[in-house]
Amino acid sequence: MSVEIPKVTLNDGQTIPSIGLGTIDLMGNKGILQILDAVKAGYRLIDTSTNYDNEGIVGKAVQNSGIPRDELIISSKLPGKFHDFDGALKIIEEQLARTGLDYFDKYLIHWPNPDDGKYVEAWKALIQAQKLGLVKTIGVSNFLEHHLEKIIDETGVTPATNQIEIQPYFHNKENVAVNEKFGIVSEAWSPLGRDLNDAKEHPDLVEIGNKYNKTAPQVILRWLHQRDIVPIVRSGDPSHQKDNLAIFDFELTNDEMKTVFALDKGEDGRVEGQHPDEYHEYV
Ligand SMILES: NC(=O)c1ccc[n+]([C@@H]2O[C@H](COP(=O)([O-])OP(=O)(O)OC[C@H]3O[C@@H](n4cnc5c(N)ncnc54)[C@H](OP(=O)(O)O)[C@@H]3O)[C@@H](O)[C@H]2O)c1
């Protein structure tokens, strides 16, 4: 039996599930089966990117899922080397061809790559792609306040979502508050810290989880949910996939929320030190 996932309404009136499946490393035929397991468990929001080398298999999983197309939210991202207007529109068409889909439900600028100074042009291309029906909801990823201000000032269009790193050791509180200020839904990438830190095993989180018969990862995902953040969590393991959806039947107390907040290490807590004003990504 699959789980009913609460929905979140975006500033463009569209809705997305309040938790999504990350797909880094879900690749090849095994990846198709892992994504199908996730869909069977109840995931309806699937996050991919050209960078993950799996847009084709995400498309195959959609086709093989037996789920009506309009019940799935497939989200991809614009690679950094295609921030120019015409290039962006062409690569979106190429990504659609790779997936075999007619449209992406959600599409994000992956990184602002500020030294290149083209993210406003890229945003204009996403606005155009939306008008052309290539993508439904448009958003960004790794955008700080000044990047957001610039694209909104220059186009009058506010992104619906901003996907940023948020995990127990890097809360990214300022960025979350900025998103809230603009009416943008925050999505959390690497919500469990990938395998790059030990957040999934932190004793304080294990202890909180024991009280509710939940695991530390479930506590982390619940902590995000209670902050109105949409976790994009990756698992290729059917039992973890199910666990990660079983977060809607318990509630953390204020003190327990504070315990998780106390784990923040600020900038030192980032999983790979990728500050969006410094880090640039081209794939
Ligand atoms: N926009 C961006 O710039 C950006 C950057 C990074 C990531 N992302 C997106 O965010 C997604 C998630 O981030 P991530 O892939 O870096 O890592 P993550 O979701 O934080 O962690 C994934 C790791 O946690 C394990 N795991 C998952 N659920 C678990 C559970 N219940 N119990 C124990 N272990 C569990 C997984 O192993 P198993 O497979 O064995 O469960 C995997 O090793 C990515 O896949 C991608 O879609 C976006």
The ligand as a Gaussian input file, in Angstrom:
#p B3LYP/6-31G(d) Opt

LIG

0 1
 N       20.170000      21.149000      -6.408000
 C       21.368000      20.714000      -6.070000
 O       22.375000      21.390000      -6.247000
 C       21.503000      19.354000      -5.450000
 C       22.702000      18.972000      -4.842000
 C       22.777000      17.705000      -4.241000
 C       21.656000      16.868000      -4.253000
 N       20.497000      17.254000      -4.899000
 C       19.277000      16.400000      -4.907000
 O       18.984000      16.034000      -3.564000
 C       18.877000      14.606000      -3.509000
 C       19.207000      14.062000      -2.120000
 O       20.528000      14.352000      -1.745000
 P       21.705000      13.271000      -1.731000
 O       21.447000      12.268000      -2.779000
 O       22.966000      14.031000      -1.800000
 O       21.665000      12.620000      -0.309000
 P       20.645000      12.322000       0.900000
 O       19.254000      12.165000       0.393000
 O       20.912000      13.333000       1.953000
 O       21.208000      10.927000       1.433000
 C       21.220000       9.777000       0.633000
 C       21.913000       8.673000       1.421000
 O       21.145000       8.377000       2.592000
 C       20.830000       6.977000       2.613000
 N       19.479000       6.854000       3.178000
 C       18.321000       7.330000       2.675000
 N       17.289000       7.063000       3.479000
 C       17.793000       6.388000       4.535000
 C       17.223000       5.821000       5.694000
 N       15.906000       5.906000       5.945000
 N       18.035000       5.179000       6.583000
 C       19.366000       5.098000       6.361000
 N       19.976000       5.609000       5.263000
 C       19.194000       6.254000       4.359000
 C       20.898000       6.518000       1.185000
 O       21.258000       5.155000       1.130000
 P       20.239000       4.016000       0.584000
 O       20.108000       4.245000      -0.882000
 O       20.922000       2.748000       0.953000
 O       18.941000       4.208000       1.319000
 C       22.022000       7.388000       0.622000
 O       23.274000       6.815000       0.919000
 C       19.845000      14.143000      -4.614000
 O       19.697000      12.782000      -4.921000
 C       19.455000      15.099000      -5.702000
 O       18.247000      14.702000      -6.325000
 C       20.410000      18.493000      -5.477000

